[in-house]
Amino acid sequence: MTEERYAKLLSLFRQSTERVFEQLGRAIIGQRDVLTQLLAAIFARGHVLLVGVPGLGKTMMVHCLAQTLKLSFKRIQFTPDLMPSDITGTNVIDEVDGRRQFRFVQGPVFAHIILADEINRTPPKTQAALLEAMQERQTTVGQHTYPLPDPFFVIATQNPIEMEGTYPLPEAQLDRFMFNIYIDYPSESEEERILTETTKAEPPELDPVVSGRDILRIQKLVWSVVASRYVVRYASALVRATRPDSSAAPDFIRDLVEWGAGPRAGQYLILGGKALAAMSGRYNVSVADVQRVAVPVLRHRIYTNFQAQAEGKDSVWITKELLKTIPEPEVEKFASEPATLAPPAEAAS
């Protein structure tokens, strides 16, 4: 691909992204950072965990996103009695020409965007059924494996204030989510707009901006964005500093952290940075892009100890301190050595 053609594609992508934000803004007031992170994860082929109290519009946000991206959408309400077959589908017996045979009936997981509502309210066995879909982008029922639609994204939600009767996601499944995004309350002016505009008319119909085929092309474009060795070295240093047994770990990491992030965190830092760069029409990732996605990438990959909990310091505080502490590498050492980083194995499948 020529440089001119590449620049034109990035410019078109940036314009499409702005049109997506314009459409979403007709139905969703505020939450620009959350929407940016959601789109970045989709364009980087990652899954998202949305955390927020009830009533902040998480379900509406995902539904509007599916409309704008012209993708099929299914919502699964996770409850304690939900079975794996309720997600993946099941085999039923049909009688054809006097003969009985099995027929597979697809479950709600067969859609482009899956909203797994309150995912921590269903037992681990059912959570594991979604794990295969997230990692392998396929599902197995009986002796048969069925591919899922492409593109395929899981956006799961959790309620942070009601933990009784829940089943916390295991670390292995949490690590499959590219971003852990926290949705906060709206500002005073935004809340007044919400009260005014949502009580006087029906929600507007959103126009689709890009299709599933467009998104597949966008994903390839995002992966082609250059991450220099300078940026890769910074992302690696940031991730390695989260591990208390690392020689690069600051003192507060050794005091407050039980376990740090693994290599997948670094991969997602780079991929998230690539998505932000492409959404801005830029050819390469900057350190600022990596810093913008550091909190949603590391929030669920840093495990604090009792001392941190006693002092009221969580993984977000630790990540922000790391961003202040970890210096950028020397520019002159890496400026002439561009490098790219491959997407995680499950993203490349």
C-alpha positions as a Markdown table, in Angstrom:
| # | Residue | x | y | z |
|---|---|---|---|---|
| 1 | Met | 0.0 | 0.0 | 0.0 |
| 2 | Thr | 1.4 | 3.4 | -1.0 |
| 3 | Glu | 1.9 | 6.1 | 1.6 |
| 4 | Glu | -0.7 | 8.3 | -0.1 |
| 5 | Arg | -3.3 | 5.5 | -0.1 |
| 6 | Tyr | -2.6 | 4.8 | 3.6 |
| 7 | Ala | -3.0 | 8.5 | 4.5 |
| 8 | Lys | -6.3 | 8.6 | 2.6 |
| 9 | Leu | -7.6 | 5.5 | 4.4 |
| 10 | Leu | -6.6 | 7.0 | 7.8 |
| 11 | Ser | -8.4 | 10.3 | 6.9 |
| 12 | Leu | -11.5 | 8.4 | 5.9 |
| 13 | Phe | -11.4 | 6.4 | 9.1 |
| 14 | Arg | -11.1 | 9.6 | 11.2 |
| 15 | Gln | -14.1 | 11.1 | 9.4 |
| 16 | Ser | -16.1 | 7.9 | 10.0 |
| 17 | Thr | -15.2 | 7.9 | 13.7 |
| 18 | Glu | -16.4 | 11.5 | 14.0 |
| 19 | Arg | -19.7 | 10.6 | 12.3 |
| 20 | Val | -20.1 | 7.7 | 14.8 |
| 21 | Phe | -19.6 | 10.1 | 17.7 |
| 22 | Glu | -22.1 | 12.5 | 16.1 |
| 23 | Gln | -24.8 | 9.8 | 15.8 |
| 24 | Leu | -24.1 | 8.5 | 19.4 |
| 25 | Gly | -24.3 | 12.1 | 20.7 |
| 26 | Arg | -28.0 | 12.2 | 19.5 |
| 27 | Ala | -28.9 | 9.6 | 22.1 |
| 28 | Ile | -26.1 | 9.6 | 24.7 |
| 29 | Ile | -25.3 | 12.7 | 26.6 |
| 30 | Gly | -21.7 | 13.0 | 27.8 |
| 31 | Gln | -19.5 | 9.9 | 28.4 |
| 32 | Arg | -17.2 | 10.8 | 25.5 |
| 33 | Asp | -14.2 | 9.1 | 27.1 |
| 34 | Val | -16.2 | 5.9 | 27.7 |
| 35 | Leu | -17.4 | 5.9 | 24.1 |
| 36 | Thr | -13.9 | 6.5 | 22.8 |
| 37 | Gln | -12.6 | 3.5 | 24.8 |
| 38 | Leu | -15.5 | 1.3 | 23.6 |
| 39 | Leu | -14.8 | 2.2 | 19.9 |
| 40 | Ala | -11.0 | 1.7 | 20.4 |
| 41 | Ala | -11.6 | -1.8 | 21.8 |
| 42 | Ile | -13.9 | -2.7 | 18.9 |
| 43 | Phe | -11.5 | -1.4 | 16.3 |
| 44 | Ala | -8.7 | -3.4 | 18.0 |
| 45 | Arg | -10.8 | -6.5 | 18.2 |
| 46 | Gly | -11.0 | -6.6 | 22.0 |
| 47 | His | -13.7 | -7.2 | 24.6 |
| 48 | Val | -14.8 | -4.8 | 27.3 |
| 49 | Leu | -16.0 | -5.0 | 30.9 |
| 50 | Leu | -18.2 | -2.1 | 31.8 |
| 51 | Val | -18.6 | -1.3 | 35.5 |
| 52 | Gly | -21.1 | 1.2 | 36.8 |
| 53 | Val | -24.1 | 1.6 | 39.2 |
| 54 | Pro | -27.6 | 0.9 | 37.8 |
| 55 | Gly | -29.2 | 3.7 | 35.8 |
| 56 | Leu | -26.2 | 5.1 | 34.0 |
| 57 | Gly | -27.3 | 3.9 | 30.6 |
| 58 | Lys | -24.9 | 1.0 | 30.0 |
| 59 | Thr | -27.4 | -1.1 | 28.1 |
| 60 | Met | -28.6 | 1.9 | 26.0 |
| 61 | Met | -25.0 | 2.8 | 25.2 |
| 62 | Val | -24.2 | -0.6 | 23.8 |
| 63 | His | -27.5 | -0.8 | 21.9 |
| 64 | Cys | -26.9 | 2.6 | 20.3 |
| 65 | Leu | -23.3 | 1.5 | 19.5 |
| 66 | Ala | -24.6 | -1.6 | 17.7 |
| 67 | Gln | -27.1 | 0.6 | 15.7 |
| 68 | Thr | -24.5 | 3.0 | 14.6 |
| 69 | Leu | -22.1 | 0.3 | 13.6 |
| 70 | Lys | -24.9 | -1.6 | 11.8 |
| 71 | Leu | -24.2 | -4.8 | 13.7 |
| 72 | Ser | -26.5 | -7.5 | 15.1 |
| 73 | Phe | -27.0 | -7.2 | 18.8 |
| 74 | Lys | -28.1 | -9.6 | 21.6 |
| 75 | Arg | -28.5 | -8.9 | 25.3 |
| 76 | Ile | -28.1 | -11.8 | 27.8 |
| 77 | Gln | -29.3 | -11.2 | 31.3 |
| 78 | Phe | -27.0 | -13.3 | 33.5 |
| 79 | Thr | -28.8 | -14.9 | 36.5 |
| 80 | Pro | -27.9 | -17.6 | 39.0 |
| 81 | Asp | -30.1 | -20.2 | 37.1 |
| 82 | Leu | -28.6 | -19.4 | 33.6 |
| 83 | Met | -27.2 | -22.6 | 31.9 |
| 84 | Pro | -24.4 | -22.7 | 29.3 |
| 85 | Ser | -26.8 | -23.9 | 26.7 |
| 86 | Asp | -28.9 | -20.8 | 27.3 |
| 87 | Ile | -25.9 | -18.9 | 25.9 |
| 88 | Thr | -24.5 | -21.2 | 23.2 |
| 89 | Gly | -27.6 | -22.9 | 22.0 |
| 90 | Thr | -28.7 | -26.6 | 22.1 |
| 91 | Asn | -29.5 | -29.6 | 20.0 |
| 92 | Val | -33.1 | -30.4 | 19.5 |
| 93 | Ile | -34.7 | -33.5 | 18.0 |
| 94 | Asp | -36.6 | -33.0 | 14.7 |
| 95 | Glu | -38.6 | -35.5 | 12.8 |
| 96 | Val | -38.0 | -35.3 | 9.0 |
| 97 | Asp | -39.6 | -37.9 | 6.6 |
| 98 | Gly | -40.3 | -40.2 | 9.6 |
| 99 | Arg | -36.7 | -40.1 | 10.8 |
| 100 | Arg | -35.5 | -38.3 | 13.9 |
| 101 | Gln | -32.4 | -36.2 | 13.8 |
| 102 | Phe | -30.7 | -33.5 | 15.8 |
| 103 | Arg | -30.9 | -29.9 | 14.8 |
| 104 | Phe | -28.8 | -27.2 | 16.3 |
| 105 | Val | -30.6 | -24.1 | 17.6 |
| 106 | Gln | -28.3 | -21.1 | 17.9 |
| 107 | Gly | -28.2 | -19.3 | 21.2 |
| 108 | Pro | -27.9 | -15.5 | 21.7 |
| 109 | Val | -24.1 | -15.7 | 21.5 |
| 110 | Phe | -24.5 | -15.8 | 17.7 |
| 111 | Ala | -24.4 | -12.1 | 17.1 |
| 112 | His | -21.8 | -9.4 | 16.4 |
| 113 | Ile | -22.2 | -7.6 | 19.7 |
| 114 | Ile | -23.1 | -9.4 | 22.9 |
| 115 | Leu | -24.1 | -7.5 | 26.0 |
| 116 | Ala | -23.5 | -9.8 | 28.9 |
| 117 | Asp | -25.5 | -8.0 | 31.5 |
| 118 | Glu | -24.3 | -8.5 | 35.1 |
| 119 | Ile | -22.0 | -11.3 | 34.1 |
| 120 | Asn | -20.9 | -11.9 | 37.7 |
| 121 | Arg | -24.4 | -13.1 | 38.7 |
| 122 | Thr | -24.1 | -16.4 | 37.0 |
| 123 | Pro | -22.1 | -19.5 | 38.2 |
| 124 | Pro | -18.6 | -20.2 | 36.8 |
| 125 | Lys | -19.8 | -23.0 | 34.6 |
| 126 | Thr | -21.9 | -20.6 | 32.6 |
| 127 | Gln | -19.2 | -17.9 | 32.6 |
| 128 | Ala | -16.8 | -20.5 | 31.2 |
| 129 | Ala | -19.1 | -21.0 | 28.2 |
| 130 | Leu | -18.7 | -17.3 | 27.3 |
| 131 | Leu | -14.9 | -17.6 | 27.9 |
| 132 | Glu | -14.5 | -20.0 | 24.9 |
| 133 | Ala | -16.5 | -17.6 | 22.7 |
| 134 | Met | -14.4 | -14.6 | 23.8 |
| 135 | Gln | -11.1 | -16.4 | 23.3 |
| 136 | Glu | -11.6 | -18.7 | 20.4 |
| 137 | Arg | -14.5 | -16.8 | 18.7 |
| 138 | Gln | -16.3 | -20.1 | 18.4 |
| 139 | Thr | -18.5 | -22.3 | 20.6 |
| 140 | Thr | -18.7 | -26.0 | 21.1 |
| 141 | Val | -22.0 | -27.9 | 21.6 |
| 142 | Gly | -21.8 | -31.6 | 21.9 |
| 143 | Gln | -19.2 | -32.8 | 19.4 |
| 144 | His | -19.5 | -29.9 | 17.0 |
| 145 | Thr | -17.8 | -26.5 | 17.0 |
| 146 | Tyr | -19.6 | -23.6 | 15.4 |
| 147 | Pro | -17.8 | -20.4 | 14.3 |
| 148 | Leu | -19.3 | -17.1 | 15.6 |
| 149 | Pro | -20.0 | -14.1 | 13.4 |
| 150 | Asp | -17.1 | -11.9 | 12.5 |
| 151 | Pro | -16.7 | -9.2 | 13.8 |
| 152 | Phe | -17.6 | -10.5 | 17.3 |
| 153 | Phe | -17.4 | -8.5 | 20.6 |
| 154 | Val | -18.5 | -9.1 | 24.1 |
| 155 | Ile | -19.3 | -6.2 | 26.3 |
| 156 | Ala | -20.0 | -7.4 | 29.8 |
| 157 | Thr | -21.4 | -5.3 | 32.7 |
| 158 | Gln | -21.0 | -5.4 | 36.4 |
| 159 | Asn | -22.7 | -3.6 | 39.3 |
| 160 | Pro | -20.1 | -2.5 | 41.8 |
| 161 | Ile | -22.4 | -2.0 | 44.8 |
| 162 | Glu | -24.3 | -5.3 | 45.1 |
| 163 | Met | -21.8 | -8.1 | 45.6 |
| 164 | Glu | -24.0 | -10.5 | 47.7 |
| 165 | Gly | -24.9 | -13.6 | 45.8 |
| 166 | Thr | -22.4 | -12.9 | 43.0 |
| 167 | Tyr | -19.7 | -15.1 | 41.4 |
| 168 | Pro | -16.6 | -12.9 | 40.9 |
| 169 | Leu | -14.9 | -13.5 | 37.5 |
| 170 | Pro | -11.7 | -15.6 | 37.8 |
| 171 | Glu | -8.5 | -13.9 | 36.9 |
| 172 | Ala | -8.2 | -15.9 | 33.6 |
| 173 | Gln | -11.5 | -14.6 | 32.4 |
| 174 | Leu | -10.9 | -11.0 | 33.5 |
| 175 | Asp | -7.6 | -11.1 | 31.5 |
| 176 | Arg | -9.6 | -11.8 | 28.3 |
| 177 | Phe | -11.2 | -8.3 | 28.5 |
| 178 | Met | -9.1 | -5.7 | 26.8 |
| 179 | Phe | -10.5 | -2.8 | 28.8 |
| 180 | Asn | -12.2 | -2.5 | 32.2 |
| 181 | Ile | -14.1 | 0.7 | 31.8 |
| 182 | Tyr | -15.7 | 2.5 | 34.8 |
| 183 | Ile | -18.8 | 4.6 | 34.0 |
| 184 | Asp | -19.1 | 7.5 | 36.5 |
| 185 | Tyr | -22.1 | 9.8 | 37.2 |
| 186 | Pro | -22.7 | 12.6 | 34.7 |
| 187 | Ser | -21.8 | 16.2 | 35.5 |
| 188 | Glu | -24.4 | 18.6 | 36.7 |
| 189 | Ser | -25.0 | 20.1 | 33.3 |
| 190 | Glu | -25.1 | 16.7 | 31.6 |
| 191 | Glu | -27.6 | 15.4 | 34.1 |
| 192 | Glu | -29.9 | 18.4 | 33.5 |
| 193 | Arg | -29.7 | 17.7 | 29.8 |
| 194 | Ile | -30.5 | 14.1 | 30.4 |
| 195 | Leu | -33.6 | 15.0 | 32.5 |
| 196 | Thr | -34.7 | 17.5 | 29.8 |
| 197 | Glu | -34.2 | 15.6 | 26.6 |
| 198 | Thr | -35.1 | 12.1 | 27.6 |
| 199 | Thr | -38.5 | 13.1 | 29.1 |
| 200 | Lys | -39.9 | 15.0 | 26.2 |
| 201 | Ala | -39.7 | 12.7 | 23.2 |
| 202 | Glu | -38.9 | 9.2 | 22.1 |
| 203 | Pro | -35.2 | 8.3 | 21.7 |
| 204 | Pro | -34.0 | 9.2 | 18.2 |
| 205 | Glu | -33.3 | 6.6 | 15.6 |
| 206 | Leu | -29.6 | 6.4 | 14.9 |
| 207 | Asp | -28.3 | 6.1 | 11.3 |
| 208 | Pro | -25.7 | 3.4 | 10.7 |
| 209 | Val | -22.3 | 4.8 | 9.8 |
| 210 | Val | -20.1 | 1.8 | 9.2 |
| 211 | Ser | -20.9 | -1.9 | 8.5 |
| 212 | Gly | -19.4 | -5.1 | 9.8 |
| 213 | Arg | -17.3 | -5.4 | 6.6 |
| 214 | Asp | -16.1 | -1.9 | 7.2 |
| 215 | Ile | -15.0 | -2.8 | 10.7 |
| 216 | Leu | -13.0 | -5.8 | 9.5 |
| 217 | Arg | -11.1 | -3.4 | 7.1 |
| 218 | Ile | -10.7 | -0.9 | 9.9 |
| 219 | Gln | -9.2 | -3.6 | 12.2 |
| 220 | Lys | -6.5 | -4.4 | 9.6 |
| 221 | Leu | -5.8 | -0.7 | 9.3 |
| 222 | Val | -5.5 | -0.3 | 13.0 |
| 223 | Trp | -3.0 | -3.2 | 13.3 |
| 224 | Ser | -0.9 | -1.6 | 10.5 |
| 225 | Val | -0.4 | 1.6 | 12.5 |
| 226 | Val | 3.3 | 1.7 | 13.5 |
| 227 | Ala | 4.4 | 1.3 | 17.1 |
| 228 | Ser | 8.0 | 2.4 | 17.3 |
| 229 | Arg | 10.5 | 0.6 | 19.5 |
| 230 | Tyr | 10.5 | 3.7 | 21.7 |
| 231 | Val | 6.8 | 3.3 | 22.4 |
| 232 | Val | 7.1 | -0.5 | 22.8 |
| 233 | Arg | 9.9 | 0.0 | 25.3 |
| 234 | Tyr | 7.7 | 2.4 | 27.3 |
| 235 | Ala | 4.7 | 0.1 | 27.4 |
| 236 | Ser | 7.0 | -2.8 | 28.4 |
| 237 | Ala | 8.5 | -0.8 | 31.2 |
| 238 | Leu | 5.1 | 0.3 | 32.4 |
| 239 | Val | 3.8 | -3.3 | 32.6 |
| 240 | Arg | 7.0 | -4.7 | 34.2 |
| 241 | Ala | 6.9 | -2.1 | 36.9 |
| 242 | Thr | 3.5 | -3.5 | 38.1 |
| 243 | Arg | 5.2 | -6.7 | 39.3 |
| 244 | Pro | 6.4 | -6.6 | 42.9 |
| 245 | Asp | 9.3 | -9.1 | 42.2 |
| 246 | Ser | 10.7 | -7.0 | 39.3 |
| 247 | Ser | 13.8 | -5.0 | 39.8 |
| 248 | Ala | 12.1 | -2.2 | 38.0 |
| 249 | Ala | 9.2 | -2.0 | 40.4 |
| 250 | Pro | 9.0 | 1.2 | 42.5 |
| 251 | Asp | 8.8 | 0.8 | 46.3 |
| 252 | Phe | 5.1 | 1.5 | 46.5 |
| 253 | Ile | 4.5 | -1.5 | 44.1 |
| 254 | Arg | 6.5 | -3.8 | 46.4 |
| 255 | Asp | 4.5 | -2.6 | 49.4 |
| 256 | Leu | 1.0 | -2.6 | 47.9 |
| 257 | Val | 0.8 | -5.1 | 45.0 |
| 258 | Glu | 0.3 | -8.9 | 45.3 |
| 259 | Trp | 0.5 | -9.7 | 41.6 |
| 260 | Gly | 1.2 | -7.5 | 38.6 |
| 261 | Ala | 0.1 | -7.5 | 35.0 |
| 262 | Gly | 1.2 | -10.1 | 32.4 |
| 263 | Pro | 2.4 | -9.6 | 28.8 |
| 264 | Arg | -1.1 | -9.4 | 27.4 |
| 265 | Ala | -1.4 | -6.1 | 29.2 |
| 266 | Gly | 1.5 | -4.8 | 27.1 |
| 267 | Gln | -0.1 | -6.1 | 24.0 |
| 268 | Tyr | -3.4 | -4.3 | 24.8 |
| 269 | Leu | -1.6 | -1.1 | 25.7 |
| 270 | Ile | 0.0 | -1.1 | 22.2 |
| 271 | Leu | -3.2 | -2.1 | 20.4 |
| 272 | Gly | -5.3 | 0.4 | 22.3 |
| 273 | Gly | -2.7 | 3.1 | 21.4 |
| 274 | Lys | -2.9 | 2.0 | 17.8 |
| 275 | Ala | -6.7 | 2.4 | 17.8 |
| 276 | Leu | -6.5 | 5.9 | 19.3 |
| 277 | Ala | -3.9 | 6.9 | 16.9 |
| 278 | Ala | -5.9 | 5.6 | 13.9 |
| 279 | Met | -9.1 | 7.3 | 15.2 |
| 280 | Ser | -7.2 | 10.6 | 15.2 |
| 281 | Gly | -5.8 | 10.0 | 11.7 |
| 282 | Arg | -2.2 | 9.4 | 12.8 |
| 283 | Tyr | 0.3 | 7.0 | 11.3 |
| 284 | Asn | 2.0 | 5.9 | 14.6 |
| 285 | Val | 1.4 | 5.5 | 18.3 |
| 286 | Ser | 2.6 | 8.0 | 20.8 |
| 287 | Val | 3.5 | 7.6 | 24.4 |
| 288 | Ala | 0.4 | 9.7 | 25.2 |
| 289 | Asp | -1.8 | 7.2 | 23.4 |
| 290 | Val | -0.4 | 4.4 | 25.7 |
| 291 | Gln | -0.9 | 6.6 | 28.7 |
| 292 | Arg | -4.6 | 7.2 | 27.8 |
| 293 | Val | -5.4 | 3.5 | 27.8 |
| 294 | Ala | -3.3 | 2.6 | 30.8 |
| 295 | Val | -6.0 | 2.8 | 33.4 |
| 296 | Pro | -8.7 | 0.7 | 31.5 |
| 297 | Val | -6.0 | -1.9 | 30.5 |
| 298 | Leu | -4.4 | -2.2 | 34.0 |
| 299 | Arg | -7.3 | -1.7 | 36.3 |
| 300 | His | -8.3 | -5.4 | 36.3 |
| 301 | Arg | -4.7 | -6.8 | 36.0 |
| 302 | Ile | -3.1 | -5.4 | 39.1 |
| 303 | Tyr | -4.0 | -7.2 | 42.3 |
| 304 | Thr | -3.5 | -5.3 | 45.5 |
| 305 | Asn | -2.6 | -6.7 | 49.0 |
| 306 | Phe | -4.1 | -6.2 | 52.4 |
| 307 | Gln | -2.0 | -3.1 | 53.1 |
| 308 | Ala | -3.3 | -1.4 | 50.0 |
| 309 | Gln | -6.8 | -2.1 | 50.9 |
| 310 | Ala | -6.2 | -0.9 | 54.4 |
| 311 | Glu | -4.8 | 2.4 | 53.0 |
| 312 | Gly | -7.7 | 2.7 | 50.5 |
| 313 | Lys | -5.4 | 2.5 | 47.5 |
| 314 | Asp | -6.7 | 0.5 | 44.5 |
| 315 | Ser | -5.3 | -0.5 | 41.1 |
| 316 | Val | -6.4 | 2.8 | 39.5 |
| 317 | Trp | -4.4 | 4.8 | 42.1 |
| 318 | Ile | -1.4 | 2.5 | 41.5 |
| 319 | Thr | -1.6 | 2.9 | 37.7 |
| 320 | Lys | -1.8 | 6.7 | 38.0 |
| 321 | Glu | 1.2 | 6.7 | 40.3 |
| 322 | Leu | 3.1 | 4.5 | 37.8 |
| 323 | Leu | 2.3 | 7.0 | 35.0 |
| 324 | Lys | 3.9 | 9.7 | 37.1 |
| 325 | Thr | 6.9 | 7.5 | 38.1 |
| 326 | Ile | 8.0 | 5.6 | 35.0 |
| 327 | Pro | 10.1 | 7.8 | 32.7 |
| 328 | Glu | 10.0 | 7.7 | 29.0 |
| 329 | Pro | 13.0 | 6.0 | 27.3 |
| 330 | Glu | 15.7 | 8.0 | 25.7 |
| 331 | Val | 14.5 | 9.1 | 22.3 |
| 332 | Glu | 17.9 | 9.0 | 20.5 |
| 333 | Lys | 18.3 | 5.3 | 21.3 |
| 334 | Phe | 15.2 | 4.1 | 19.4 |
| 335 | Ala | 14.3 | 6.9 | 17.0 |
| 336 | Ser | 15.8 | 5.0 | 14.0 |
| 337 | Glu | 14.4 | 1.6 | 14.9 |
| 338 | Pro | 10.7 | 1.4 | 14.1 |
| 339 | Ala | 8.9 | -1.7 | 15.2 |
| 340 | Thr | 5.4 | -3.1 | 15.3 |
| 341 | Leu | 3.8 | -5.4 | 17.8 |
| 342 | Ala | 1.5 | -8.2 | 16.8 |
| 343 | Pro | -2.0 | -8.4 | 18.2 |
| 344 | Pro | -2.7 | -11.0 | 21.0 |
| 345 | Ala | -3.0 | -14.6 | 19.7 |
| 346 | Glu | -6.8 | -14.6 | 20.2 |
| 347 | Ala | -7.2 | -11.3 | 18.4 |
| 348 | Ala | -5.2 | -12.5 | 15.4 |
| 349 | Ser | -7.3 | -15.7 | 15.0 |
